[in-house]
Each structure stands twice: as C-alpha cells, then as structure tokens.
C-alpha cells in the first residue's frame, strides 16, 4: 500500500515537471542569451517576416488515450501483480 501511495505522489510531482517542460509555452524574457541577429535585425537564419519561435505542439486525444491506458495498466499491475504472473505461468 505504501508503494502505491509513493507512486501516486511521485507521479504528481514528476508529472508537473514534465508538464512545465514540454506542454507549457516558453516564458518570454527569461535569462537565456539573446539569439544571434542577422541582417536588418532579423534572427540569424530567418527571413524578416517569419516567427522567431517554433509552434508549440498540443496533445491530441490519441496521446491522452495512450497516457491514460499506460497509467491504468501500470496501476492495475502494481495493485494486482498476480494478473501478470498468472498470465506468464
């Protein structure tokens, strides 16, 4: 039981870290170095009309379905490991 609670707590913590790293847009005005500037003030390697940042990918229903199926199976096999060991013989 302690292991299940520990797994749930760590999922909450590391899920938040992963969400902040990959799912939230990048903060503007951070401490990162300024990009190199090319001709006419445009970022190096880009035309003057192009956006400076890459588009942020959004999670689709398929990604969410895969996530919840894997979470559900992990929880099921963590709570009732006999299902896995019984199937393997």
C-alpha positions as CSV (number, residue, x, y, z in Angstrom):
1,X,0.0,0.0,0.0
2,X,2.9,2.4,0.8
3,X,4.4,1.7,-2.6
4,X,1.1,2.6,-4.4
5,X,0.9,5.9,-2.4
6,X,4.6,6.6,-3.1
7,X,4.0,6.0,-6.9
8,X,1.0,8.3,-6.9
9,X,2.9,11.1,-5.1
10,X,5.9,10.8,-7.4
11,X,3.6,10.8,-10.5
12,X,2.1,14.0,-9.3
13,X,5.4,15.7,-8.8
14,X,7.2,14.4,-11.9
15,X,4.0,14.9,-14.0
16,X,4.1,18.5,-13.0
17,X,7.7,18.8,-14.0
18,X,7.1,17.2,-17.4
19,X,4.0,19.4,-18.0
20,X,6.1,22.5,-17.3
21,X,9.0,21.3,-19.5
22,X,7.0,20.1,-22.5
23,X,3.4,21.3,-22.5
24,X,3.6,24.9,-21.3
25,X,4.7,27.6,-23.7
26,X,8.2,29.0,-23.2
27,X,8.3,32.1,-20.9
28,X,9.4,35.3,-22.7
29,X,12.0,37.4,-21.1
30,X,13.9,34.6,-19.4
31,X,17.6,34.6,-18.5
32,X,18.7,32.8,-21.7
33,X,21.1,34.6,-24.1
34,X,19.6,36.6,-26.9
35,X,19.6,34.9,-30.3
36,X,22.1,36.0,-33.0
37,X,20.9,38.8,-35.1
38,X,21.3,38.8,-38.9
39,X,20.8,41.5,-41.5
40,X,18.0,44.1,-40.8
41,X,17.6,43.0,-37.2
42,X,16.1,39.5,-38.0
43,X,17.2,36.5,-36.1
44,X,20.1,34.8,-37.9
45,X,18.9,32.2,-40.5
46,X,15.3,33.6,-40.7
47,X,13.6,35.9,-43.1
48,X,12.3,39.1,-41.6
49,X,8.6,38.0,-41.7
50,X,9.0,34.6,-40.1
51,X,8.1,33.9,-36.4
52,X,11.0,33.7,-34.0
53,X,9.6,30.7,-32.1
54,X,8.6,27.3,-33.3
55,X,4.9,26.4,-32.8
56,X,4.0,24.7,-29.6
57,X,2.6,21.2,-30.1
58,X,-0.7,20.4,-28.4
59,X,-1.6,17.0,-27.1
60,X,-4.1,15.1,-29.2
61,X,-6.8,12.7,-28.0
62,X,-4.6,9.8,-29.1
63,X,-1.8,10.9,-26.9
64,X,-4.1,11.4,-23.9
65,X,-5.6,7.9,-24.5
66,X,-2.2,6.3,-24.7
67,X,-1.2,8.1,-21.5
68,X,-4.2,7.0,-19.5
69,X,-4.1,3.4,-20.8
70,X,-0.5,3.1,-19.7
71,X,-1.2,4.7,-16.3
72,X,-4.2,2.4,-15.8
73,X,-2.3,-0.7,-16.7
74,X,0.6,0.4,-14.5
75,X,-1.7,1.0,-11.6
76,X,-3.6,-2.3,-12.2
77,X,-0.4,-4.4,-12.4
78,X,1.0,-2.6,-9.3
79,X,-2.0,-3.3,-7.2
80,X,-2.8,-6.8,-8.5
81,X,0.6,-8.3,-9.8
82,X,-0.9,-11.8,-9.8
83,X,-2.6,-10.9,-13.1
84,X,0.8,-10.6,-14.9
85,X,2.4,-13.5,-13.1
86,X,-0.6,-15.8,-13.6
87,X,-0.6,-15.0,-17.4
88,X,3.1,-15.8,-17.7
89,X,2.7,-19.2,-15.9
